Amino acid sequence: MVFLSFDWGLLFIIAAALALVALCLCAIAFTAFKMIVGRHAMDPANPFYASLLRKLLGDYVEELAKYIEEESERLLALPHEDVTVTTDDGLKLMGRFFENSVQTDKTVVCMHGYTSDGKRDFAAIAQFYLDEGYNVLLPEHRAHGRSEGKYIGFGVLDRRDALKWLKLVTDKYPNGKIVLTGISMGGATVLQTLDLELPDNVKAVIADCPFTSVKAELSFQIKRLFHLPPFPLVNLTGAVCKRVAGYSFDEVDSKESVKYAKVPVLFIHGGADAFVPLFMSEECFAHCPTEKKFVLVEGAAHGSSHFKNKGLYESSVREFLTDKF
C-alpha cells in the first residue's frame, strides 16, 4: 500500500494566494464598477481624462471643446423650459424643452452620451433641428446632469426612461410626430427602445455612433486602451453591476433590439471613431429590417460627426426625414 503525503503548509500557501488573488480581483472589479457605472463627469481639466479624451477624439479635442462651449451658450440663450419625468424606480429626471418659434407638433427627442448631457452633445445639432421647424427635447439621463440617480444606465435602464420622455411629448402633442435620436450611449439607447412598445407618434430613429452592448464596448476598450484581456475583469465588474445597479452588461444588445424596428432608422458613424468601433454600427445596420441608411463621416472621431462635416450630417438628416413628416 502506498501512502500519499501532502505538504499541508504548501497547500495552505497556495490556497491563501488564490484567495488573495480572488479578493484583489473583486476589489478591482468593484473599483472599476464605481469608475464606470457610478455617477461622475469626464472633466477635461483632469489629466487622466484629458489624456483619455485626446486618445478618443484625436488632435482636435481642444477645438471641439471650445466649439461645444460656444454652441451650448447660444443654445441655452434660446427660450426654453425645464421639464421633468419620474422613472419606474422613482428617480426624477430633468430635461430642457425648446418649443419652436413657429407653431409645430413635430418634435425631436435627443438622447445624449456617456457622462455628458443634452446641451453638450446636441449643442449645435439642436439648433439645426429648430431651424428645420421642429421642437427639441433634451433629456438628461439618470446619474447625469441635474437628474437623480447614482448609477449610469448605459441604455439598459435609459431605454425605459426614454418611454417616459416620449409620453411627455405625446401628452403635449397627442397627434404629433416624433424623431427619436441619440449619440453614443444615447444612440444605443434609441436603438434599444426598438424592441419596446413605442408610441405610434415615433416616425423615425437616428442613431449616431451607437454601441452594441455594454459588455462588448468595455471589452473593446480594455483591449485597446490597456492591452488587457476582457476576462475576468469585465465579467466580474458586470457581476458587481448586476448586484448593485440591478442590470447586466449583456442584458440588452442594440443589434438584437434593432431587429424589432418598425420605423426607418438612420445610422451615422465617424470613420475615425476610436471609442465605439465602426463595426458596431455596421452590425446594427445589418440587423435592421426597415428602411435604413448608413452615413459614414470620414475623419470624424467619436461623437463629432456633425462638428467634422456639418454639411454632410445635416443634408443626410434632412433628406432622410423629408418624406416622414
Buried (B, 14 or more C-beta within 10 A) or exposed (E): EEEEEEEEEEEEEEEEEEEEEEEEBEEBBBEBBBEBBBBBEBEBEEEEBBEBBBBBBBEBBEEBBEBBEEBBEEBEEBEBEEBBBEBEEEBEBBBBBBBBEEEBBBBBBBBBBBBBBBBBBBBBBBBBBBEBEBBBBBBBBBBBBEBBBEBBBBBBBBBBBBBBBBEBBBEBBEEBBBBBBBBBBBBBBBBBBBBEEBEEBBBBBBBBBBBBBBBBBBBBBBEEEEEEEBEEBBBBBBBBBEEBBEBBBBBBBBBBBBEBBEBBBBBBBBEBBBBBBBEBBBBBBEBBEBBBBBBBBEEBBBBBBBBBBEEBBBEBBEEBBEEEB
